[in-house]
Amino acid sequence: MYIYNVTINVDESVHDQWLLWMKEEHIPAMLDTGKFKKALMTKVQVEEEMGGITYSVQYRTDSKATLEKYYQEDADEMRSQSAAFEGKFVAFRTELEVICEQ
């Protein structure tokens, strides 16, 4: 099991619109690629010096191979969908391999 984690710090001026877009459009579109089985969105409980509000979205997938397929087939399109918020957020991505789940 792999987790594709995207951590996003979003400017408060677009926060409400961005959050609605994430929940109603972007996360469902990510799941619709068929590459991910589940998504978990969490709010990071640390105040950033740069301001804004930070979230982590974890997309679960079955393997590294499926994640690579996402990068090849879908990533550019999915990332381009955030154009309406350009300059109002910073995102970084992390790949996590699940070792143990209890």
C-alpha positions as CSV (number, residue, x, y, z in Angstrom):
1,M,0.0,0.0,0.0
2,Y,1.2,3.5,-0.9
3,I,0.1,6.9,0.1
4,Y,0.4,9.9,-2.2
5,N,0.5,12.8,0.2
6,V,-0.1,16.4,-0.9
7,T,0.5,19.1,1.7
8,I,-1.0,22.5,0.7
9,N,-0.8,25.9,2.3
10,V,-3.5,28.1,1.0
11,D,-3.9,31.8,1.3
12,E,-6.8,32.9,3.5
13,S,-8.2,35.2,0.8
14,V,-9.2,32.1,-1.3
15,H,-9.5,29.6,1.5
16,D,-13.3,29.0,1.5
17,Q,-13.6,28.8,-2.3
18,W,-10.5,26.5,-2.5
19,L,-11.8,24.2,0.3
20,L,-15.1,23.8,-1.5
21,W,-13.4,23.1,-4.8
22,M,-11.1,20.5,-3.1
23,K,-14.0,18.6,-1.5
24,E,-16.5,18.8,-4.3
25,E,-14.4,18.7,-7.4
26,H,-10.7,18.0,-7.1
27,I,-10.6,15.1,-4.7
28,P,-13.5,13.3,-6.5
29,A,-11.6,13.9,-9.8
30,M,-8.5,12.3,-8.3
31,L,-10.5,9.3,-7.2
32,D,-12.2,9.1,-10.6
33,T,-8.8,8.5,-12.2
34,G,-9.1,4.9,-10.8
35,K,-5.6,5.1,-9.4
36,F,-6.6,5.8,-5.8
37,K,-8.9,3.8,-3.5
38,K,-9.5,6.4,-0.8
39,A,-8.7,10.0,0.1
40,L,-8.3,11.6,3.6
41,M,-8.1,15.3,4.0
42,T,-6.8,16.7,7.2
43,K,-6.1,20.2,8.5
44,V,-2.6,20.7,9.9
45,Q,-2.7,22.1,13.4
46,V,0.5,24.2,13.2
47,E,0.5,27.9,12.6
48,E,2.8,28.7,9.7
49,E,5.0,31.8,9.9
50,M,4.1,32.6,6.3
51,G,0.4,32.6,7.3
52,G,-2.3,30.7,5.4
53,I,-4.0,27.5,6.3
54,T,-2.3,24.2,5.7
55,Y,-3.9,20.9,4.8
56,S,-2.7,17.4,4.0
57,V,-4.5,15.2,1.5
58,Q,-3.6,11.5,1.5
59,Y,-4.6,9.4,-1.5
60,R,-4.2,5.7,-0.9
61,T,-3.2,3.5,-3.8
62,D,-2.3,-0.2,-4.1
63,S,1.3,0.0,-5.4
64,K,4.2,2.2,-6.5
65,A,3.4,1.0,-10.1
66,T,-0.1,2.4,-9.9
67,L,1.3,5.7,-8.5
68,E,3.7,5.9,-11.4
69,K,0.8,5.3,-13.8
70,Y,-0.9,8.2,-12.2
71,Y,2.1,10.4,-12.8
72,Q,2.3,9.4,-16.5
73,E,-1.4,9.5,-17.3
74,D,-3.1,12.0,-15.0
75,A,-0.9,14.2,-12.9
76,D,-0.4,17.1,-15.3
77,E,-4.2,17.3,-15.9
78,M,-5.0,17.1,-12.2
79,R,-2.5,19.8,-11.3
80,S,-3.6,22.1,-14.1
81,Q,-7.1,22.2,-12.5
82,S,-5.8,24.4,-9.7
83,A,-5.1,27.3,-12.1
84,A,-7.9,29.4,-10.6
85,F,-5.9,29.5,-7.4
86,E,-2.4,30.1,-8.9
87,G,-0.2,32.2,-6.7
88,K,-2.5,31.7,-3.7
89,F,-1.2,28.3,-2.5
90,V,2.0,26.3,-2.1
91,A,2.0,22.5,-2.4
92,F,4.5,19.8,-1.9
93,R,4.1,16.1,-2.5
94,T,5.4,13.1,-0.6
95,E,5.2,9.4,-1.4
96,L,4.7,7.1,1.6
97,E,5.0,3.4,1.7
98,V,2.7,1.8,4.4
99,I,4.8,-0.6,6.4
100,C,2.4,-1.5,9.1
101,E,-1.3,-0.7,9.8
102,Q,-2.8,-1.8,13.1
